[in-house]
Amino acid sequence: MKEGTHIHHAAALDKFKDAARWLGFNPDQAFKISAISNPSLLTVFDHYRLTLEEKHRASGALFKKSDWTTLPEKDQRKVFLD
């Protein structure tokens, strides 16, 4: 999408910048950004996302467990969740 000051795909770069800001970092600090477009992988990802959404609707309690706070790597899990 971008290498140095040369922009190869402006629309994709704009999406990256929005995502970067949402994640809390400055996208302008990136020197090189690459993207891969794989329609098959996107289809599988969308299917899995819809499956998780349906599971969440059916039983939201599965996604609100608190036992992870006592498991190994609990600090790393907390950082990821935050």
mmCIF file of the N, C-alpha and C atoms, coordinates in Angstrom:
data_MODEL
# 
_entry.id   MODEL 
# 
loop_
_atom_site.group_PDB 
_atom_site.id 
_atom_site.type_symbol 
_atom_site.label_atom_id 
_atom_site.label_alt_id 
_atom_site.label_comp_id 
_atom_site.label_asym_id 
_atom_site.label_entity_id 
_atom_site.label_seq_id 
_atom_site.pdbx_PDB_ins_code 
_atom_site.Cartn_x 
_atom_site.Cartn_y 
_atom_site.Cartn_z 
_atom_site.occupancy 
_atom_site.B_iso_or_equiv 
_atom_site.pdbx_formal_charge 
_atom_site.auth_seq_id 
_atom_site.auth_comp_id 
_atom_site.auth_asym_id 
_atom_site.auth_atom_id 
_atom_site.pdbx_PDB_model_num 
ATOM 1   N N  . MET A 1 1  ? 0.816   -1.191  0.000  1.00 0.00 ? 1  MET A N  1 
ATOM 2   C CA . MET A 1 1  ? 0.000   0.000   0.000  1.00 0.00 ? 1  MET A CA 1 
ATOM 3   C C  . MET A 1 1  ? 0.861   1.257   0.000  1.00 0.00 ? 1  MET A C  1 
ATOM 4   N N  . LYS A 1 2  ? 1.994   1.186   0.740  1.00 0.00 ? 2  LYS A N  1 
ATOM 5   C CA . LYS A 1 2  ? 2.835   2.373   0.860  1.00 0.00 ? 2  LYS A CA 1 
ATOM 6   C C  . LYS A 1 2  ? 4.282   1.925   1.055  1.00 0.00 ? 2  LYS A C  1 
ATOM 7   N N  . GLU A 1 3  ? 5.174   2.659   0.427  1.00 0.00 ? 3  GLU A N  1 
ATOM 8   C CA . GLU A 1 3  ? 6.597   2.456   0.674  1.00 0.00 ? 3  GLU A CA 1 
ATOM 9   C C  . GLU A 1 3  ? 7.252   3.825   0.647  1.00 0.00 ? 3  GLU A C  1 
ATOM 10  N N  . GLY A 1 4  ? 7.733   4.256   1.807  1.00 0.00 ? 4  GLY A N  1 
ATOM 11  C CA . GLY A 1 4  ? 8.284   5.604   1.909  1.00 0.00 ? 4  GLY A CA 1 
ATOM 12  C C  . GLY A 1 4  ? 7.192   6.619   1.656  1.00 0.00 ? 4  GLY A C  1 
ATOM 13  N N  . THR A 1 5  ? 7.386   7.457   0.660  1.00 0.00 ? 5  THR A N  1 
ATOM 14  C CA . THR A 1 5  ? 6.371   8.458   0.344  1.00 0.00 ? 5  THR A CA 1 
ATOM 15  C C  . THR A 1 5  ? 5.499   8.035   -0.836 1.00 0.00 ? 5  THR A C  1 
ATOM 16  N N  . HIS A 1 6  ? 5.833   6.896   -1.460 1.00 0.00 ? 6  HIS A N  1 
ATOM 17  C CA . HIS A 1 6  ? 5.070   6.417   -2.616 1.00 0.00 ? 6  HIS A CA 1 
ATOM 18  C C  . HIS A 1 6  ? 3.863   5.608   -2.151 1.00 0.00 ? 6  HIS A C  1 
ATOM 19  N N  . ILE A 1 7  ? 2.682   6.025   -2.578 1.00 0.00 ? 7  ILE A N  1 
ATOM 20  C CA . ILE A 1 7  ? 1.440   5.340   -2.198 1.00 0.00 ? 7  ILE A CA 1 
ATOM 21  C C  . ILE A 1 7  ? 0.960   4.521   -3.389 1.00 0.00 ? 7  ILE A C  1 
ATOM 22  N N  . HIS A 1 8  ? 0.763   3.211   -3.155 1.00 0.00 ? 8  HIS A N  1 
ATOM 23  C CA . HIS A 1 8  ? 0.337   2.311   -4.218 1.00 0.00 ? 8  HIS A CA 1 
ATOM 24  C C  . HIS A 1 8  ? -1.187  2.137   -4.271 1.00 0.00 ? 8  HIS A C  1 
ATOM 25  N N  . HIS A 1 9  ? -1.843  2.252   -3.129 1.00 0.00 ? 9  HIS A N  1 
ATOM 26  C CA . HIS A 1 9  ? -3.289  2.026   -3.067 1.00 0.00 ? 9  HIS A CA 1 
ATOM 27  C C  . HIS A 1 9  ? -3.881  2.930   -1.984 1.00 0.00 ? 9  HIS A C  1 
ATOM 28  N N  . ALA A 1 10 ? -4.315  4.101   -2.381 1.00 0.00 ? 10 ALA A N  1 
ATOM 29  C CA . ALA A 1 10 ? -4.748  5.130   -1.431 1.00 0.00 ? 10 ALA A CA 1 
ATOM 30  C C  . ALA A 1 10 ? -5.952  4.699   -0.593 1.00 0.00 ? 10 ALA A C  1 
ATOM 31  N N  . ALA A 1 11 ? -6.928  4.034   -1.200 1.00 0.00 ? 11 ALA A N  1 
ATOM 32  C CA . ALA A 1 11 ? -8.127  3.639   -0.455 1.00 0.00 ? 11 ALA A CA 1 
ATOM 33  C C  . ALA A 1 11 ? -7.775  2.643   0.656  1.00 0.00 ? 11 ALA A C  1 
ATOM 34  N N  . ALA A 1 12 ? -6.923  1.682   0.351  1.00 0.00 ? 12 ALA A N  1 
ATOM 35  C CA . ALA A 1 12 ? -6.511  0.707   1.361  1.00 0.00 ? 12 ALA A CA 1 
ATOM 36  C C  . ALA A 1 12 ? -5.685  1.393   2.447  1.00 0.00 ? 12 ALA A C  1 
ATOM 37  N N  . LEU A 1 13 ? -4.862  2.327   2.057  1.00 0.00 ? 13 LEU A N  1 
ATOM 38  C CA . LEU A 1 13 ? -4.049  3.062   3.027  1.00 0.00 ? 13 LEU A CA 1 
ATOM 39  C C  . LEU A 1 13 ? -4.934  3.859   3.989  1.00 0.00 ? 13 LEU A C  1 
ATOM 40  N N  . ASP A 1 14 ? -6.004  4.443   3.483  1.00 0.00 ? 14 ASP A N  1 
ATOM 41  C CA . ASP A 1 14 ? -6.940  5.172   4.346  1.00 0.00 ? 14 ASP A CA 1 
ATOM 42  C C  . ASP A 1 14 ? -7.580  4.244   5.372  1.00 0.00 ? 14 ASP A C  1 
ATOM 43  N N  . LYS A 1 15 ? -7.935  3.031   4.952  1.00 0.00 ? 15 LYS A N  1 
ATOM 44  C CA . LYS A 1 15 ? -8.518  2.062   5.881  1.00 0.00 ? 15 LYS A CA 1 
ATOM 45  C C  . LYS A 1 15 ? -7.501  1.671   6.942  1.00 0.00 ? 15 LYS A C  1 
ATOM 46  N N  . PHE A 1 16 ? -6.242  1.488   6.521  1.00 0.00 ? 16 PHE A N  1 
ATOM 47  C CA . PHE A 1 16 ? -5.191  1.165   7.481  1.00 0.00 ? 16 PHE A CA 1 
ATOM 48  C C  . PHE A 1 16 ? -5.047  2.282   8.512  1.00 0.00 ? 16 PHE A C  1 
ATOM 49  N N  . LYS A 1 17 ? -5.049  3.526   8.040  1.00 0.00 ? 17 LYS A N  1 
ATOM 50  C CA . LYS A 1 17 ? -4.887  4.664   8.949  1.00 0.00 ? 17 LYS A CA 1 
ATOM 51  C C  . LYS A 1 17 ? -6.022  4.734   9.962  1.00 0.00 ? 17 LYS A C  1 
ATOM 52  N N  . ASP A 1 18 ? -7.248  4.489   9.505  1.00 0.00 ? 18 ASP A N  1 
ATOM 53  C CA . ASP A 1 18 ? -8.385  4.483   10.429 1.00 0.00 ? 18 ASP A CA 1 
ATOM 54  C C  . ASP A 1 18 ? -8.212  3.391   11.485 1.00 0.00 ? 18 ASP A C  1 
ATOM 55  N N  . ALA A 1 19 ? -7.822  2.199   11.050 1.00 0.00 ? 19 ALA A N  1 
ATOM 56  C CA . ALA A 1 19 ? -7.626  1.089   11.989 1.00 0.00 ? 19 ALA A CA 1 
ATOM 57  C C  . ALA A 1 19 ? -6.495  1.391   12.954 1.00 0.00 ? 19 ALA A C  1 
ATOM 58  N N  . ALA A 1 20 ? -5.419  1.971   12.464 1.00 0.00 ? 20 ALA A N  1 
ATOM 59  C CA . ALA A 1 20 ? -4.275  2.296   13.317 1.00 0.00 ? 20 ALA A CA 1 
ATOM 60  C C  . ALA A 1 20 ? -4.669  3.300   14.390 1.00 0.00 ? 20 ALA A C  1 
ATOM 61  N N  . ARG A 1 21 ? -5.390  4.320   14.001 1.00 0.00 ? 21 ARG A N  1 
ATOM 62  C CA . ARG A 1 21 ? -5.829  5.325   14.988 1.00 0.00 ? 21 ARG A CA 1 
ATOM 63  C C  . ARG A 1 21 ? -6.748  4.693   16.018 1.00 0.00 ? 21 ARG A C  1 
ATOM 64  N N  . TRP A 1 22 ? -7.638  3.812   15.565 1.00 0.00 ? 22 TRP A N  1 
ATOM 65  C CA . TRP A 1 22 ? -8.544  3.126   16.483 1.00 0.00 ? 22 TRP A CA 1 
ATOM 66  C C  . TRP A 1 22 ? -7.761  2.270   17.476 1.00 0.00 ? 22 TRP A C  1 
ATOM 67  N N  . LEU A 1 23 ? -6.653  1.674   17.021 1.00 0.00 ? 23 LEU A N  1 
ATOM 68  C CA . LEU A 1 23 ? -5.815  0.861   17.895 1.00 0.00 ? 23 LEU A CA 1 
ATOM 69  C C  . LEU A 1 23 ? -4.884  1.706   18.758 1.00 0.00 ? 23 LEU A C  1 
ATOM 70  N N  . GLY A 1 24 ? -4.820  3.002   18.484 1.00 0.00 ? 24 GLY A N  1 
ATOM 71  C CA . GLY A 1 24 ? -4.072  3.897   19.348 1.00 0.00 ? 24 GLY A CA 1 
ATOM 72  C C  . GLY A 1 24 ? -2.637  4.173   18.947 1.00 0.00 ? 24 GLY A C  1 
ATOM 73  N N  . PHE A 1 25 ? -2.293  3.999   17.688 1.00 0.00 ? 25 PHE A N  1 
ATOM 74  C CA . PHE A 1 25 ? -0.949  4.400   17.296 1.00 0.00 ? 25 PHE A CA 1 
ATOM 75  C C  . PHE A 1 25 ? -0.990  5.276   16.052 1.00 0.00 ? 25 PHE A C  1 
ATOM 76  N N  . ASN A 1 26 ? 0.075   6.007   15.845 1.00 0.00 ? 26 ASN A N  1 
ATOM 77  C CA . ASN A 1 26 ? 0.160   6.973   14.759 1.00 0.00 ? 26 ASN A CA 1 
ATOM 78  C C  . ASN A 1 26 ? 0.534   6.258   13.457 1.00 0.00 ? 26 ASN A C  1 
ATOM 79  N N  . PRO A 1 27 ? -0.375  6.195   12.492 1.00 0.00 ? 27 PRO A N  1 
ATOM 80  C CA . PRO A 1 27 ? -0.088  5.484   11.246 1.00 0.00 ? 27 PRO A CA 1 
ATOM 81  C C  . PRO A 1 27 ? 0.978   6.158   10.397 1.00 0.00 ? 27 PRO A C  1 
ATOM 82  N N  . ASP A 1 28 ? 1.228   7.442   10.634 1.00 0.00 ? 28 ASP A N  1 
ATOM 83  C CA . ASP A 1 28 ? 2.221   8.161   9.836  1.00 0.00 ? 28 ASP A CA 1 
ATOM 84  C C  . ASP A 1 28 ? 3.648   7.730   10.176 1.00 0.00 ? 28 ASP A C  1 
ATOM 85  N N  . GLN A 1 29 ? 3.817   7.006   11.280 1.00 0.00 ? 29 GLN A N  1 
ATOM 86  C CA . GLN A 1 29 ? 5.146   6.526   11.653 1.00 0.00 ? 29 GLN A CA 1 
ATOM 87  C C  . GLN A 1 29 ? 5.548   5.273   10.873 1.00 0.00 ? 29 GLN A C  1 
ATOM 88  N N  . ALA A 1 30 ? 4.600   4.652   10.195 1.00 0.00 ? 30 ALA A N  1 
ATOM 89  C CA . ALA A 1 30 ? 4.905   3.446   9.415  1.00 0.00 ? 30 ALA A CA 1 
ATOM 90  C C  . ALA A 1 30 ? 5.593   3.847   8.116  1.00 0.00 ? 30 ALA A C  1 
ATOM 91  N N  . PHE A 1 31 ? 6.722   3.201   7.821  1.00 0.00 ? 31 PHE A N  1 
ATOM 92  C CA . PHE A 1 31 ? 7.455   3.494   6.593  1.00 0.00 ? 31 PHE A CA 1 
ATOM 93  C C  . PHE A 1 31 ? 6.935   2.653   5.435  1.00 0.00 ? 31 PHE A C  1 
ATOM 94  N N  . LYS A 1 32 ? 6.655   1.369   5.713  1.00 0.00 ? 32 LYS A N  1 
ATOM 95  C CA . LYS A 1 32 ? 6.202   0.467   4.671  1.00 0.00 ? 32 LYS A CA 1 
ATOM 96  C C  . LYS A 1 32 ? 5.004   -0.321  5.179  1.00 0.00 ? 32 LYS A C  1 
ATOM 97  N N  . ILE A 1 33 ? 3.952   -0.353  4.383  1.00 0.00 ? 33 ILE A N  1 
ATOM 98  C CA . ILE A 1 33 ? 2.734   -1.063  4.741  1.00 0.00 ? 33 ILE A CA 1 
ATOM 99  C C  . ILE A 1 33 ? 2.377   -1.968  3.572  1.00 0.00 ? 33 ILE A C  1 
ATOM 100 N N  . SER A 1 34 ? 2.170   -3.235  3.870  1.00 0.00 ? 34 SER A N  1 
ATOM 101 C CA . SER A 1 34 ? 1.796   -4.203  2.838  1.00 0.00 ? 34 SER A CA 1 
ATOM 102 C C  . SER A 1 34 ? 0.457   -4.824  3.188  1.00 0.00 ? 34 SER A C  1 
ATOM 103 N N  . ALA A 1 35 ? -0.296  -5.201  2.176  1.00 0.00 ? 35 ALA A N  1 
ATOM 104 C CA . ALA A 1 35 ? -1.580  -5.861  2.384  1.00 0.00 ? 35 ALA A CA 1 
ATOM 105 C C  . ALA A 1 35 ? -1.705  -7.007  1.398  1.00 0.00 ? 35 ALA A C  1 
ATOM 106 N N  . ILE A 1 36 ? -2.398  -8.037  1.823  1.00 0.00 ? 36 ILE A N  1 
ATOM 107 C CA . ILE A 1 36 ? -2.641  -9.190  0.960  1.00 0.00 ? 36 ILE A CA 1 
ATOM 108 C C  . ILE A 1 36 ? -4.139  -9.338  0.798  1.00 0.00 ? 36 ILE A C  1 
ATOM 109 N N  . SER A 1 37 ? -4.578  -9.484  -0.408 1.00 0.00 ? 37 SER A N  1 
ATOM 110 C CA . SER A 1 37 ? -5.996  -9.682  -0.678 1.00 0.00 ? 37 SER A CA 1 
ATOM 111 C C  . SER A 1 37 ? -6.206  -11.135 -1.055 1.00 0.00 ? 37 SER A C  1 
ATOM 112 N N  . ASN A 1 38 ? -6.962  -11.852 -0.229 1.00 0.00 ? 38 ASN A N  1 
ATOM 113 C CA . ASN A 1 38 ? -7.229  -13.257 -0.469 1.00 0.00 ? 38 ASN A CA 1 
ATOM 114 C C  . ASN A 1 38 ? -8.729  -13.488 -0.280 1.00 0.00 ? 38 ASN A C  1 
ATOM 115 N N  . PRO A 1 39 ? -9.497  -13.513 -1.366 1.00 0.00 ? 39 PRO A N  1 
ATOM 116 C CA . PRO A 1 39 ? -10.949 -13.665 -1.262 1.00 0.00 ? 39 PRO A CA 1 
ATOM 117 C C  . PRO A 1 39 ? -11.378 -14.926 -0.508 1.00 0.00 ? 39 PRO A C  1 
ATOM 118 N N  . SER A 1 40 ? -10.667 -16.022 -0.697 1.00 0.00 ? 40 SER A N  1 
ATOM 119 C CA . SER A 1 40 ? -11.025 -17.262 0.000  1.00 0.00 ? 40 SER A CA 1 
ATOM 120 C C  . SER A 1 40 ? -10.853 -17.109 1.505  1.00 0.00 ? 40 SER A C  1 
ATOM 121 N N  . LEU A 1 41 ? -9.739  -16.522 1.913  1.00 0.00 ? 41 LEU A N  1 
ATOM 122 C CA . LEU A 1 41 ? -9.490  -16.312 3.325  1.00 0.00 ? 41 LEU A CA 1 
ATOM 123 C C  . LEU A 1 41 ? -10.511 -15.352 3.928  1.00 0.00 ? 41 LEU A C  1 
ATOM 124 N N  . LEU A 1 42 ? -10.875 -14.324 3.189  1.00 0.00 ? 42 LEU A N  1 
ATOM 125 C CA . LEU A 1 42 ? -11.876 -13.377 3.655  1.00 0.00 ? 42 LEU A CA 1 
ATOM 126 C C  . LEU A 1 42 ? -13.224 -14.064 3.852  1.00 0.00 ? 42 LEU A C  1 
ATOM 127 N N  . THR A 1 43 ? -13.596 -14.945 2.948  1.00 0.00 ? 43 THR A N  1 
ATOM 128 C CA . THR A 1 43 ? -14.850 -15.690 3.065  1.00 0.00 ? 43 THR A CA 1 
ATOM 129 C C  . THR A 1 43 ? -14.859 -16.551 4.319  1.00 0.00 ? 43 THR A C  1 
ATOM 130 N N  . VAL A 1 44 ? -13.750 -17.251 4.572  1.00 0.00 ? 44 VAL A N  1 
ATOM 131 C CA . VAL A 1 44 ? -13.648 -18.089 5.764  1.00 0.00 ? 44 VAL A CA 1 
ATOM 132 C C  . VAL A 1 44 ? -13.708 -17.224 7.025  1.00 0.00 ? 44 VAL A C  1 
ATOM 133 N N  . PHE A 1 45 ? -13.001 -16.095 7.019  1.00 0.00 ? 45 PHE A N  1 
ATOM 134 C CA . PHE A 1 45 ? -13.009 -15.190 8.162  1.00 0.00 ? 45 PHE A CA 1 
ATOM 135 C C  . PHE A 1 45 ? -14.420 -14.685 8.441  1.00 0.00 ? 45 PHE A C  1 
ATOM 136 N N  . ASP A 1 46 ? -15.121 -14.246 7.400  1.00 0.00 ? 46 ASP A N  1 
ATOM 137 C CA . ASP A 1 46 ? -16.482 -13.744 7.585  1.00 0.00 ? 46 ASP A CA 1 
ATOM 138 C C  . ASP A 1 46 ? -17.407 -14.821 8.133  1.00 0.00 ? 46 ASP A C  1 
ATOM 139 N N  . HIS A 1 47 ? -17.258 -16.041 7.633  1.00 0.00 ? 47 HIS A N  1 
ATOM 140 C CA . HIS A 1 47 ? -18.084 -17.154 8.130  1.00 0.00 ? 47 HIS A CA 1 
ATOM 141 C C  . HIS A 1 47 ? -17.806 -17.406 9.614  1.00 0.00 ? 47 HIS A C  1 
ATOM 142 N N  . TYR A 1 48 ? -16.543 -17.403 9.990  1.00 0.00 ? 48 TYR A N  1 
ATOM 143 C CA . TYR A 1 48 ? -16.179 -17.639 11.390 1.00 0.00 ? 48 TYR A CA 1 
ATOM 144 C C  . TYR A 1 48 ? -16.701 -16.501 12.277 1.00 0.00 ? 48 TYR A C  1 
ATOM 145 N N  . ARG A 1 49 ? -16.581 -15.273 11.799 1.00 0.00 ? 49 ARG A N  1 
ATOM 146 C CA . ARG A 1 49 ? -17.082 -14.123 12.556 1.00 0.00 ? 49 ARG A CA 1 
ATOM 147 C C  . ARG A 1 49 ? -18.583 -14.236 12.777 1.00 0.00 ? 49 ARG A C  1 
ATOM 148 N N  . LEU A 1 50 ? -19.333 -14.607 11.742 1.00 0.00 ? 50 LEU A N  1 
ATOM 149 C CA . LEU A 1 50 ? -20.775 -14.774 11.879 1.00 0.00 ? 50 LEU A CA 1 
ATOM 150 C C  . LEU A 1 50 ? -21.117 -15.906 12.846 1.00 0.00 ? 50 LEU A C  1 
ATOM 151 N N  . THR A 1 51 ? -20.332 -16.990 12.813 1.00 0.00 ? 51 THR A N  1 
ATOM 152 C CA . THR A 1 51 ? -20.530 -18.103 13.735 1.00 0.00 ? 51 THR A CA 1 
ATOM 153 C C  . THR A 1 51 ? -20.341 -17.646 15.172 1.00 0.00 ? 51 THR A C  1 
ATOM 154 N N  . LEU A 1 52 ? -19.276 -16.880 15.424 1.00 0.00 ? 52 LEU A N  1 
ATOM 155 C CA . LEU A 1 52 ? -19.043 -16.366 16.775 1.00 0.00 ? 52 LEU A CA 1 
ATOM 156 C C  . LEU A 1 52 ? -20.153 -15.421 17.220 1.00 0.00 ? 52 LEU A C  1 
ATOM 157 N N  . GLU A 1 53 ? -20.614 -14.576 16.320 1.00 0.00 ? 53 GLU A N  1 
ATOM 158 C CA . GLU A 1 53 ? -21.705 -13.669 16.671 1.00 0.00 ? 53 GLU A CA 1 
ATOM 159 C C  . GLU A 1 53 ? -22.958 -14.448 17.055 1.00 0.00 ? 53 GLU A C  1 
ATOM 160 N N  . GLU A 1 54 ? -23.246 -15.507 16.323 1.00 0.00 ? 54 GLU A N  1 
ATOM 161 C CA . GLU A 1 54 ? -24.416 -16.328 16.623 1.00 0.00 ? 54 GLU A CA 1 
ATOM 162 C C  . GLU A 1 54 ? -24.254 -17.032 17.967 1.00 0.00 ? 54 GLU A C  1 
ATOM 163 N N  . LYS A 1 55 ? -23.067 -17.540 18.243 1.00 0.00 ? 55 LYS A N  1 
ATOM 164 C CA . LYS A 1 55 ? -22.811 -18.173 19.539 1.00 0.00 ? 55 LYS A CA 1 
ATOM 165 C C  . LYS A 1 55 ? -22.960 -17.155 20.669 1.00 0.00 ? 55 LYS A C  1 
ATOM 166 N N  . HIS A 1 56 ? -22.506 -15.944 20.442 1.00 0.00 ? 56 HIS A N  1 
ATOM 167 C CA . HIS A 1 56 ? -22.610 -14.894 21.450 1.00 0.00 ? 56 HIS A CA 1 
ATOM 168 C C  . HIS A 1 56 ? -24.074 -14.557 21.727 1.00 0.00 ? 56 HIS A C  1 
ATOM 169 N N  . ARG A 1 57 ? -24.871 -14.474 20.657 1.00 0.00 ? 57 ARG A N  1 
ATOM 170 C CA . ARG A 1 57 ? -26.306 -14.202 20.829 1.00 0.00 ? 57 ARG A CA 1 
ATOM 171 C C  . ARG A 1 57 ? -26.991 -15.343 21.584 1.00 0.00 ? 57 ARG A C  1 
ATOM 172 N N  . ALA A 1 58 ? -26.626 -16.578 21.247 1.00 0.00 ? 58 ALA A N  1 
ATOM 173 C CA . ALA A 1 58 ? -27.276 -17.735 21.858 1.00 0.00 ? 58 ALA A CA 1 
ATOM 174 C C  . ALA A 1 58 ? -26.887 -17.903 23.322 1.00 0.00 ? 58 ALA A C  1 
ATOM 175 N N  . SER A 1 59 ? -25.624 -17.618 23.646 1.00 0.00 ? 59 SER A N  1 
ATOM 176 C CA . SER A 1 59 ? -25.154 -17.808 25.020 1.00 0.00 ? 59 SER A CA 1 
ATOM 177 C C  . SER A 1 59 ? -24.034 -16.824 25.323 1.00 0.00 ? 59 SER A C  1 
ATOM 178 N N  . GLY A 1 60 ? -24.412 -15.619 25.642 1.00 0.00 ? 60 GLY A N  1 
ATOM 179 C CA . GLY A 1 60 ? -23.439 -14.569 25.924 1.00 0.00 ? 60 GLY A CA 1 
ATOM 180 C C  . GLY A 1 60 ? -22.530 -14.887 27.094 1.00 0.00 ? 60 GLY A C  1 
ATOM 181 N N  . ALA A 1 61 ? -22.996 -15.738 28.009 1.00 0.00 ? 61 ALA A N  1 
ATOM 182 C CA . ALA A 1 61 ? -22.191 -16.082 29.185 1.00 0.00 ? 61 ALA A CA 1 
ATOM 183 C C  . ALA A 1 61 ? -20.880 -16.767 28.805 1.00 0.00 ? 61 ALA A C  1 
ATOM 184 N N  . LEU A 1 62 ? -20.863 -17.451 27.672 1.00 0.00 ? 62 LEU A N  1 
ATOM 185 C CA . LEU A 1 62 ? -19.628 -18.106 27.222 1.00 0.00 ? 62 LEU A CA 1 
ATOM 186 C C  . LEU A 1 62 ? -18.499 -17.102 27.005 1.00 0.00 ? 62 LEU A C  1 
ATOM 187 N N  . PHE A 1 63 ? -18.856 -15.868 26.710 1.00 0.00 ? 63 PHE A N  1 
ATOM 188 C CA . PHE A 1 63 ? -17.871 -14.850 26.377 1.00 0.00 ? 63 PHE A CA 1 
ATOM 189 C C  . PHE A 1 63 ? -17.570 -13.910 27.543 1.00 0.00 ? 63 PHE A C  1 
ATOM 190 N N  . LYS A 1 64 ? -18.163 -14.182 28.689 1.00 0.00 ? 64 LYS A N  1 
ATOM 191 C CA . LYS A 1 64 ? -17.967 -13.300 29.835 1.00 0.00 ? 64 LYS A CA 1 
ATOM 192 C C  . LYS A 1 64 ? -17.404 -14.053 31.040 1.00 0.00 ? 64 LYS A C  1 
ATOM 193 N N  . LYS A 1 65 ? -16.641 -15.084 30.791 1.00 0.00 ? 65 LYS A N  1 
ATOM 194 C CA . LYS A 1 65 ? -16.064 -15.850 31.883 1.00 0.00 ? 65 LYS A CA 1 
ATOM 195 C C  . LYS A 1 65 ? -14.983 -15.032 32.580 1.00 0.00 ? 65 LYS A C  1 
ATOM 196 N N  . SER A 1 66 ? -14.811 -15.277 33.862 1.00 0.00 ? 66 SER A N  1 
ATOM 197 C CA . SER A 1 66 ? -13.794 -14.534 34.603 1.00 0.00 ? 66 SER A CA 1 
ATOM 198 C C  . SER A 1 66 ? -12.655 -15.433 35.077 1.00 0.00 ? 66 SER A C  1 
ATOM 199 N N  . ASP A 1 67 ? -12.708 -16.743 34.765 1.00 0.00 ? 67 ASP A N  1 
ATOM 200 C CA . ASP A 1 67 ? -11.653 -17.647 35.233 1.00 0.00 ? 67 ASP A CA 1 
ATOM 201 C C  . ASP A 1 67 ? -10.294 -17.353 34.604 1.00 0.00 ? 67 ASP A C  1 
ATOM 202 N N  . TRP A 1 68 ? -10.277 -16.615 33.491 1.00 0.00 ? 68 TRP A N  1 
ATOM 203 C CA . TRP A 1 68 ? -9.008  -16.302 32.849 1.00 0.00 ? 68 TRP A CA 1 
ATOM 204 C C  . TRP A 1 68 ? -8.113  -15.452 33.751 1.00 0.00 ? 68 TRP A C  1 
ATOM 205 N N  . THR A 1 69 ? -8.713  -14.797 34.748 1.00 0.00 ? 69 THR A N  1 
ATOM 206 C CA . THR A 1 69 ? -7.920  -13.944 35.640 1.00 0.00 ? 69 THR A CA 1 
ATOM 207 C C  . THR A 1 69 ? -7.048  -14.749 36.597 1.00 0.00 ? 69 THR A C  1 
ATOM 208 N N  . THR A 1 70 ? -7.282  -16.063 36.687 1.00 0.00 ? 70 THR A N  1 
ATOM 209 C CA . THR A 1 70 ? -6.472  -16.906 37.571 1.00 0.00 ? 70 THR A CA 1 
ATOM 210 C C  . THR A 1 70 ? -5.577  -17.852 36.778 1.00 0.00 ? 70 THR A C  1 
ATOM 211 N N  . LEU A 1 71 ? -5.686  -17.843 35.475 1.00 0.00 ? 71 LEU A N  1 
ATOM 212 C CA . LEU A 1 71 ? -4.905  -18.745 34.633 1.00 0.00 ? 71 LEU A CA 1 
ATOM 213 C C  . LEU A 1 71 ? -3.509  -18.178 34.363 1.00 0.00 ? 71 LEU A C  1 
ATOM 214 N N  . PRO A 1 72 ? -2.585  -19.038 33.896 1.00 0.00 ? 72 PRO A N  1 
ATOM 215 C CA . PRO A 1 72 ? -1.253  -18.531 33.522 1.00 0.00 ? 72 PRO A CA 1 
ATOM 216 C C  . PRO A 1 72 ? -1.381  -17.412 32.469 1.00 0.00 ? 72 PRO A C  1 
ATOM 217 N N  . GLU A 1 73 ? -0.436  -16.526 32.486 1.00 0.00 ? 73 GLU A N  1 
ATOM 218 C CA . GLU A 1 73 ? -0.386  -15.399 31.544 1.00 0.00 ? 73 GLU A CA 1 
ATOM 219 C C  . GLU A 1 73 ? -1.572  -14.450 31.722 1.00 0.00 ? 73 GLU A C  1 
ATOM 220 N N  . LYS A 1 74 ? -2.106  -14.375 32.945 1.00 0.00 ? 74 LYS A N  1 
ATOM 221 C CA . LYS A 1 74 ? -3.270  -13.513 33.176 1.00 0.00 ? 74 LYS A CA 1 
ATOM 222 C C  . LYS A 1 74 ? -2.970  -12.044 32.889 1.00 0.00 ? 74 LYS A C  1 
ATOM 223 N N  . ASP A 1 75 ? -1.729  -11.592 33.174 1.00 0.00 ? 75 ASP A N  1 
ATOM 224 C CA . ASP A 1 75 ? -1.384  -10.192 32.907 1.00 0.00 ? 75 ASP A CA 1 
ATOM 225 C C  . ASP A 1 75 ? -1.404  -9.896  31.414 1.00 0.00 ? 75 ASP A C  1 
ATOM 226 N N  . GLN A 1 76 ? -0.864  -10.829 30.638 1.00 0.00 ? 76 GLN A N  1 
ATOM 227 C CA . GLN A 1 76 ? -0.861  -10.655 29.187 1.00 0.00 ? 76 GLN A CA 1 
ATOM 228 C C  . GLN A 1 76 ? -2.287  -10.682 28.649 1.00 0.00 ? 76 GLN A C  1 
ATOM 229 N N  . ARG A 1 77 ? -3.129  -11.535 29.185 1.00 0.00 ? 77 ARG A N  1 
ATOM 230 C CA . ARG A 1 77 ? -4.518  -11.613 28.760 1.00 0.00 ? 77 ARG A CA 1 
ATOM 231 C C  . ARG A 1 77 ? -5.254  -10.298 29.080 1.00 0.00 ? 77 ARG A C  1 
ATOM 232 N N  . LYS A 1 78 ? -4.973  -9.718  30.232 1.00 0.00 ? 78 LYS A N  1 
ATOM 233 C CA . LYS A 1 78 ? -5.616  -8.465  30.624 1.00 0.00 ? 78 LYS A CA 1 
ATOM 234 C C  . LYS A 1 78 ? -5.225  -7.342  29.667 1.00 0.00 ? 78 LYS A C  1 
ATOM 235 N N  . VAL A 1 79 ? -3.933  -7.270  29.329 1.00 0.00 ? 79 VAL A N  1 
ATOM 236 C CA . VAL A 1 79 ? -3.471  -6.246  28.392 1.00 0.00 ? 79 VAL A CA 1 
ATOM 237 C C  . VAL A 1 79 ? -4.179  -6.418  27.051 1.00 0.00 ? 79 VAL A C  1 
ATOM 238 N N  . PHE A 1 80 ? -4.292  -7.653  26.583 1.00 0.00 ? 80 PHE A N  1 
ATOM 239 C CA . PHE A 1 80 ? -4.943  -7.911  25.305 1.00 0.00 ? 80 PHE A CA 1 
ATOM 240 C C  . PHE A 1 80 ? -6.421  -7.520  25.364 1.00 0.00 ? 80 PHE A C  1 
ATOM 241 N N  . LEU A 1 81 ? -7.086  -7.884  26.451 1.00 0.00 ? 81 LEU A N  1 
ATOM 242 C CA . LEU A 1 81 ? -8.510  -7.573  26.589 1.00 0.00 ? 81 LEU A CA 1 
ATOM 243 C C  . LEU A 1 81 ? -8.736  -6.070  26.642 1.00 0.00 ? 81 LEU A C  1 
ATOM 244 N N  . ASP A 1 82 ? -7.880  -5.357  27.362 1.00 0.00 ? 82 ASP A N  1 
ATOM 245 C CA . ASP A 1 82 ? -8.008  -3.898  27.452 1.00 0.00 ? 82 ASP A CA 1 
ATOM 246 C C  . ASP A 1 82 ? -7.799  -3.266  26.087 1.00 0.00 ? 82 ASP A C  1 
# 
